[in-house]
Amino acid sequence: MPMLLTDPLPQYIEDLKNLPEPKRTLLEIMKVHNKEVSMSNLLVYFFDDKKNHGLKNVFLEALLNTNYLEVNGENKNFGDPLIKLIKNQEVGNIINVIAEQRIEGDKRIDILIETENHVICIEFKIKSFIE
């Protein structure tokens, strides 16, 4: 069934907020916490609701309910949740989730999510800072 963007986040998302902060993550122990390809592959697994993780589309819902940061020159403003940018339209079912999608030459999109009604591109800037 297609996801409606007005539906509330599942309770387990709220429960995740109450978990204690880990001392070191598994990714840090494996020394891949700052590697874009490793991070892309991990997130693609969780964004793909057809995988056997049991989380359905909760990662996509969480992404769409995240406030965005608009950077325009020296001006920085936190915006509304991303979902408002697409005017609360139904996103539809996830069709495909791809890590490291080649676009032109050697350029790649870190994560490409295709749904029935939208395409979402995620580009990591792991070692970059917004000042």
C-alpha positions as CSV (number, residue, x, y, z in Angstrom):
1,M,0.0,0.0,0.0
2,P,1.4,3.5,-0.9
3,M,2.7,5.6,2.0
4,L,0.6,8.7,2.8
5,L,2.8,11.5,4.0
6,T,0.3,12.7,6.4
7,D,0.5,9.4,8.4
8,P,2.3,9.7,11.8
9,L,5.7,8.0,12.2
10,P,5.5,4.5,13.7
11,Q,6.0,4.3,17.5
12,Y,9.4,2.5,17.1
13,I,10.8,5.8,15.6
14,E,9.8,7.5,18.8
15,D,11.3,4.7,20.9
16,L,14.6,5.1,19.0
17,K,14.9,8.6,20.5
18,N,15.0,7.2,24.0
19,L,17.9,4.8,23.4
20,P,21.2,5.7,25.1
21,E,24.0,7.2,23.1
22,P,26.4,4.4,22.1
23,K,30.1,4.8,23.1
24,R,31.3,3.6,19.7
25,T,29.3,2.5,16.8
26,L,29.9,-0.6,14.8
27,L,30.9,1.5,11.8
28,E,33.5,3.3,14.0
29,I,34.9,0.0,15.2
30,M,35.1,-1.1,11.5
31,K,36.7,2.3,10.6
32,V,34.1,2.9,7.8
33,H,32.1,5.6,9.6
34,N,33.5,8.3,7.3
35,K,33.5,6.4,4.1
36,E,30.8,7.5,1.7
37,V,30.4,4.2,-0.3
38,S,30.1,2.2,2.9
39,M,27.5,4.6,4.3
40,S,25.6,4.6,1.0
41,N,25.5,0.8,0.9
42,L,24.2,0.6,4.5
43,L,21.5,3.2,4.0
44,V,20.4,1.8,0.7
45,Y,19.7,-1.5,2.5
46,F,17.5,0.3,5.0
47,F,15.8,2.6,2.5
48,D,14.8,-0.4,0.4
49,D,11.5,-1.6,1.9
50,K,11.8,-4.9,0.0
51,K,14.8,-6.0,2.1
52,N,14.4,-8.3,5.0
53,H,15.0,-5.8,7.8
54,G,11.3,-5.5,8.8
55,L,11.3,-1.7,8.9
56,K,9.1,-1.2,5.8
57,N,9.5,2.4,4.6
58,V,10.3,4.0,8.0
59,F,13.7,5.4,6.7
60,L,12.0,7.2,3.8
61,E,9.3,8.5,6.2
62,A,11.9,9.8,8.6
63,L,13.9,11.4,5.7
64,L,10.8,13.2,4.4
65,N,9.9,14.4,7.9
66,T,13.3,15.9,8.5
67,N,13.7,19.7,8.4
68,Y,16.1,20.8,5.6
69,L,18.8,23.4,5.9
70,E,18.8,26.0,3.0
71,V,22.2,27.5,2.3
72,N,22.2,30.4,0.0
73,G,25.6,32.2,0.0
74,E,26.1,33.3,3.6
75,N,22.4,32.9,4.5
76,K,21.4,29.7,6.3
77,N,17.8,28.9,7.2
78,F,16.2,25.8,8.6
79,G,13.1,25.1,6.5
80,D,10.1,23.0,7.1
81,P,10.1,19.2,6.8
82,L,11.1,18.1,3.3
83,I,7.6,16.7,2.7
84,K,6.3,20.3,2.5
85,L,8.5,20.9,-0.5
86,I,6.4,18.4,-2.4
87,K,3.3,19.8,-0.9
88,N,2.3,16.7,1.0
89,Q,1.8,14.7,-2.2
90,E,1.7,11.0,-1.9
91,V,5.2,9.7,-2.5
92,G,4.0,6.2,-3.6
93,N,5.7,2.9,-3.3
94,I,9.5,2.6,-3.5
95,I,10.4,1.2,-6.9
96,N,14.2,1.2,-6.7
97,V,17.0,2.2,-4.4
98,I,20.5,2.5,-5.8
99,A,23.9,3.3,-4.3
100,E,26.5,5.1,-6.3
101,Q,24.4,5.7,-9.4
102,R,26.6,6.9,-12.2
103,I,25.3,10.0,-13.9
104,E,27.9,11.5,-16.3
105,G,31.6,10.8,-16.6
106,D,32.9,9.8,-13.2
107,K,30.1,11.6,-11.3
108,R,27.8,9.6,-9.1
109,I,24.8,10.2,-6.9
110,D,25.4,8.6,-3.5
111,I,21.8,7.3,-3.1
112,L,19.0,7.4,-5.7
113,I,15.5,6.5,-4.5
114,E,12.8,6.1,-7.1
115,T,9.2,6.0,-6.0
116,E,6.0,5.9,-8.0
117,N,5.8,9.7,-8.0
118,H,9.2,11.2,-7.2
119,V,12.9,10.7,-7.5
120,I,15.1,11.5,-4.4
121,C,18.8,12.0,-4.7
122,I,21.0,12.0,-1.6
123,E,24.6,13.4,-1.8
124,F,26.8,12.9,1.2
125,K,29.3,15.5,2.4
126,I,30.8,13.5,5.2
127,K,34.0,15.4,5.7
128,S,32.5,18.8,4.7
129,F,31.4,21.5,7.1
130,I,28.7,24.1,6.9
131,E,30.0,27.2,8.7
